[in-house]
Amino acid sequence: MTLRAGDWVQVRSKQEILATLDRSGRLEDLPFMPQMFKYCGRSFKIFKVAHKTCDTVNGTGGRWLPGGIHLDLRCDGQAYGGCQAACLIFWKDAWLKPVSDGSDIPGSAPAPLSRAATPAHGCLESDVLQATSIESDGEEAYQCQAVRLPYFTRLLPWWRLDQYVADYVSGNVGLRKIFDGLVYSVYCKVTRAYKPTLGRPGRWLYDWFQTRRGGTLYPRHRGRLRPGDVAPIVNLNLQPGELVRIKSYEEILSTVNFENTNRGLFFDGEMVPYCGGTYRVQARVAKFIDEKTGKMKYMKTPAIILADVWCGSCYSNKRMFCPRAIYSWWREIWLERVEEVRDIPQKTTVMEQSPAEL
């Protein structure tokens, strides 16, 4: 199939998908996760074409993924110990079929998930459920798509120009975003080549140019906390649905150290374009799967996920324009609660009428 972002597709039936999987519940090493069954028979718009992705396991940079698709559907973590990372799910185009609009085909509603055997070329529904984890050093190690990513992708060098053509042709990226990425990349290459003379002046010039064109400031400024300074902390107890404003870039830099971390949580350059914006809290993250080990990790202080705030991969080394849209994690000190102004119903004044007017 030749699919583009914005196209409508329908997830194939459970039986059709099982027929594509091996006994480990995988197609070309990409795991089909149990929570994906509930979407069988339903229609969705393509969010991004996942022809490439980023390696968050080994940090090798960009990775090539033939036939990869992202719908606007995220992992709920139910089959993986309640992980709260909410990663975007990978789909293979073999699990989808094009449809003209968003209407589901009658009679194709998904069957309820169960452990009942479903004969299909060696893979059963129970195999998919069983493949969610293995035992490692006496602990449960989860085998979700994020953990298995190096196995179903292959290295994609950053200099392969055809990937950027595919980014545009697929509808993943517009010309403005490509231009922004080009400006940043050229700046980085030049300043690194002439670092002694163009370091600080180059960053000033970059910020000056971006301010004049309404672009994002240089997203890799260093934090202002000095060695030995205690990272500040704020407890707002933010809850899903609340409205918050992200503090300015300058304010946030004063809360992170030279490595741009606040108590271990990294403030990434991909978060800079959102500074100053107002968003709703989507979730609190207290536990997540370590993608290197597959084991569950627990945060000392929960991080905050904001609705529609994710990595745009515009300023990422060797993985420019990755479509994975990983949610950014925020410290509460980087946010401030916004009190919503609710409409107050106006009182209706009923004028008294004189007897003569009755």
N, C-alpha and C positions, 0 to 999 in steps of 0.2 A: 504494500500500500504506500501511496505518497500522501502523507498526512501533514497538515499544517496547524499551528496554534489557532484555535478558534473553530476548527472543524468539529462536527458532531460525530460521536462514535457510540456504539453500544457494546457493553461488555458481554462476551459470549456466555453461553450457558455453562453450568458447572460441569456437565458431562464433556462438552467440547474442550474446556480448559484442562480437565484432568487427562484428556487424551494427548495433550501436548507435554505432559510432565513425566519426569523419570520417577523412580521409586523414592527419591529424596524430596519430591515435590518441587522440582526445579526445571526450568527450561533454559538450556544453555547456561547453566549454573546460577540463573536468577531465581531466587525462591519466590514461589507463589504463597503469600502469607494467608493464614486462615481467615482474617477479617475481610479479605478481598472477596470471599465468596458472596457476602451479602450484597455486593454490587452487581452480581450476575443478572443479565437481562435488562439492566437499566442504562439509560443514555446520559452521556455527559459531554461537555465541551472539552476539547484538548486545551490544557493550560499551557504546556510547553512541549516541544518535541525534544525528548531526552537523548539526542544523538551523541551527547557527551555529558560528562558529569565531573565531579571533583573527588579526589581521594582524601577522605577524612580519616582513613585508617593508617596509612603509611606516609602520607604527605608527599606523594610523588608528583602531584600537580593534576593536570587534566587527564581524563580517561575517556576512551571511545566506547560507545555502547550501541551496537547495531540494533535497529528495530525498537529502540527505547521510546517510551511515551510517558508524560506526566499528565494525569487528569488532576483537577483541583480537589484531590482526596488525600488525606493524611492518615498516617498510622495512629490508631487509638491506643495502642500498647496493651490491649487486653490479653492478647496471646503471648505477651512478652513481659510478664511480671509487673504490668502497670507502668511501663516506661512512659514518661511525660514529654519526650522530646518532640513528638508530633511531626515526624519526618514525612516529606512528600513521598508517596508510594510510586515505585517504578512499575510500569506495565510494558509487556511486549505487544507489538502490533498484532501478533498471532492470537492474542486474547481479546482482540477488539474487531469490530466490523463497522464500516461507515454507515451512517444513516443521514437522512436529509434534514432532520430537525431533532428537537429534544424529546419527542414523544416516545415512550417505551412501547415496544411491540406487544400487543395483547397476548396474554398467555405465557409470557416469558419471565414472570416474576420469579425471583430466586427462591430455591427451596431452603428451609431452615437448616442451619449448620448442625450436623450430628456426626457421630462416629460410625454411622452405618457404612458398610462397604459399598463402594461404587466402582465396579469393574471398569477399567479404562486403560488399556495398554500398559498395565503394570503398576499404575499409581492409583491409590485409593485416597479417599478424603481423610481417612485416619493416618495415612502416611504424611500428609501435609501437616496435620496437627502434631504428629510425633516429631517432625523435623524442626520444630521451633526452638529446641534447645538440646544441648549435650552436657555431659558431666565433665568438668575440668578441674583437676586438683581438689576433688571433693565438693566443688561448688557447681551450681547451675550456670552454664554459659549459653546465652541466647544466640540464635543463628538467624537474626532478621536480615533484611536486605542491606541495611547500613553496615552490618558486621561483615557480610559476605561480599561486599562491593568489589574488592580486588579480584575476586574469582570470576565475576561475570562481565568485567570490563578489561580493556587493555590500554597501555600507555598511549597518550596522545600528545606529541610534542607541541609546545606553545606556538612554534613557528610554522605549523601547518596551516597555510592560508585557506585551504578548502573548508576548514571548520568554521571560519568566520563568514564565508559565503553561505554555508549551511545555516548559520545563526540567523542571517537576514532572510534567506529564501524561505525558511521554515516559518517565518513570522515570529520567531522568538525575540528578536532584537530589532529596534528601529534605527534609522540612520543617526538620530541625535545621540542615542546611547553609544553607538559605534564611534561617533566623533569624540564623545567624552572619554571613552576608553583609549582612543588614539592619542589624544592630548596628554593624558596621564602617562601612558606608556612611553611616549617620546620624551617627556620630561624626565622620567625615571632613568631611561637609558643615557640621556645626556648628562644629567647631574651625577650619576654614578661613575661615568667615564671621566668627569672633571670635578670630582668631589671636593678637593682642597679649595677650589676657587668658586664653585657654583653651589655649594651646600646651602647655607643660610640665604644668600641673595637669590638663589634659584627658587627656594620655597616662597620668599616674599614676592617674587615676580609671578609665580604660579597663582598665589592668592590674589594678587592685583588683577591678573588677567581673568580669573574666574569670577571675581566680584563684578567686573565690568560687564561680563556676559551672563550674569545670573547663574553661574555654575557652582559646584561644590568646592569648598576650600580644600587645600591639600589635606588628604585624609590620613596622613601618617605622621603628624606632629607627635612629639614625645610628651608623655605625662609630666606634670610639674612637681609631683611629690619627690622630696629628696630622700636619699638613703637614710633609713632609720626613722623616717616619718611614719606615723600610724595612719593607715588608710581610714578615712572617715566612713561612718556607717549611719544609716537612717532606717528606721522601721516605720513604714507607712501602713503596713498590713493591707496592702492593696488586694482587692478581690476582683474576680472576673466581672466585666461589665462596667467597671468604674472608668471615668474619663481622666486621662493624665496628659501632661505636657512634658515632652522631653526637654531637658535643660539645654542651654546653648553649648556649643562645642568647647568654648573657652571654660565654661563652668565645669564641664566634665573632665577636661584635662587637669584641672586642679585637684581631682579626686583619685587620679591614677598615677602610678609610678613611671619610671623611665621605660619600663617594658609594657606600659599601658594596661596594667592590671590593677584591680581593686579587690584585695583579699582573694586573689587567684582567678578572678573572672576577668577575661580579656575584653577590653573595649576595642573593637575591630574597626578598621577604616570604612568597612561597608555600612557601619552604623551612622557615620557622619551625615549623609544626606537627610537623615530623619531628624537631626537635631533641630529643636525649636518647634517641631510639629506636635499636633494633638491627636491622640489615638486612644482606643479603648483597651483596657486590660483583657487579654484573652484567657490567660492561665498563669498559675504559679508552678514553677518547676522545682520539685524537691528530690526527684530521683530520675535517673536516666541510665541507659546502657552504655558502658564504655566500649566504643566500637573496636578498640584494639584487642580487648580480651573477651568481649561478649558478656561480661559480668555487670551486675547492677551496682551503680554508685549512688551515694546519697549526699546531698548538699548540706553544709552546715547552716547556710542561710538561703532560703529559696530565691530563685531568680524569677524575673517577670517576662512573660511573652506578651507582646502587643499584637493586636489584630492587624494583618496585612503589613507587618514590618518584618522583612526578611532580607537575607543577603542577595544583593543584585549582581554581585560578582563583576563590578566595574573596576575595582582597584585591587584585584587579587593576582598575585604572581603565578604565572604559568597555568591559570585556570579562568581566564577572562571569559565572561558571559556564560558561565555555568548556569544551567536552568534549574538547578536543584531547589532554590528558594528556601534555604535553611533558615528557620526562625532565629532572629537575634535574641540574645538573653541579656536582660537589663538588671542592674542593681537599682534598688529603690532610691538610692541617693542621686541617681541620674534622672529621676523623674520627680514631678510635683503634681499633686492631686489638683484637678480642676473642678470647681463647684459648678454644676450645671444650673443654668437659669431656666426654670420651668415656666411655661405660660400660666399666668394666673387668670382664671376665668373672671371676666368682667361682670360686675353685678348689674342686673337689668333693673332700672328704676321705672316703676309703674306710676305714672302721673295720675293723681286723683282727679276724677271727673266730677264736676258740679251736677246737681240734679237737673239743671237745665240742658246739660249736654247728653243726658241719658235718653 
